[in-house]
Amino acid sequence: MAKRQLLHIIGRESKICELAIHQLENKIRIFEKKYKLSSGKFYERFQKGNIGDEQDFFEWKALFEGVLEWQETKEEVMRLAS
């Protein structure tokens, strides 16, 4: 019984991670379309200081880092399941 409950909790947490990632990616797509640039390339340029200081870029960076953090959390949750 406890194992089944644990697997249920892990499944729920995984879905929460997926939802958070999906919502952040939807917001990120707006910036990718607006600036015609993938988030990966944007982030690389931003980290090197080669993109500018527009407010959009700071928001985009935060959203992208949020996706990375949620992906890491989901990986940790899935490790618990195995």
Beta strands, then each sheet from edge to edge (+ up, - down):
end
